[in-house]
């Protein structure tokens, strides 16, 4: 299993509702993909500009397919434009 954790901080002038609408589309479509076990968006309790997505994929091939999907190629660049910073880590289960 592969887990992706992506923490993002929005730019100060970003409309959070617009960001969430775009993110929601990515999440909805990603959950339909083969090999997707989980795809969730979390908001920081102390800072409304900080979000984290947590994804679980069957394997690296499923993640590669996801990264090349139409909705990711179309929407993720729009999300990135609205972010001040992004920190993404990809993990594999060891134990």
N, C-alpha and C positions, 0 to 999 in steps of 0.2 A: 504494500500500500504506500502511496505517495501523499504527503500532506503539504499544502502550500499555505503559508501565512504571509499576508501582505498588509502592512500597516501604512496608512496614508494620512497626510495632513493637508487639509484644503487651504487654498489661498484665502486671505481675509475677505476678498470681495465676491466670493463664490456663493451663489444661491444654493443652499443645502438641499432644498426640495427638488431642484432641477438635477442636482448630482444624484440624489437618491432615485429619481425616476429613471435615469440612465443605468445606474447600477442594478436596479430592479430588473430591467430587461436582460442584462447580461446574466444575472443569477437565474432568472426563470428559464432562459434558453439553455444555460449550462447544465441545469439539473436534468434536462431531457437527454443529455448526451450519454452515449454508451461509456461505461466505466466511471461515471460520476457517482460517488457515494454520498457526498455532502458538499454544499456550497452555501455559505452563510455570510451575512454582513453584520458586523457588530459596531456599536458606537461607544466611544470612550465615556465613562461615567462623569469624568471631571472636565473634559474638553469636547464640546460639540463639533469641533472641526477635525477630530481624529476618528478614523474608521479603520477597521481591520476585517479583511475577508479571510475566511478559513475554508479551505477546500480539501476534500479527500478524493483521490483518484485510484482506480484499480492498479495502474502501473504507469510507467513513464510514457508508454505509447499512447495511452488514453489522454494523458496530459498534453502530449505533442499534438494530438488530434484536436484537442480543445483550443490550444494556442493558435491553431490554423483555421478555426471555425469562422464562418462568416460574421456572426455576431460579435466575436472578440475582435476581429480585424476592423470592424466598422465602429464599435462603441468604445472600446478601451482607449484608443487615442483621444477621444473626446473627454473621457474621464481624466486622463493624464494631464490635459490642458488645464484642468481645474485644481490640480494638486500642487502644493508647495513642495512636498517631499513624498517619497515612496521608499519603503524598505521591504523587500520581498525575500523570503527564505523558502527553500524547497527541501523537505525532509523525507527520508524513507524510514519505515519502521524497522528497528533493529531487534527489539525483544518483545 
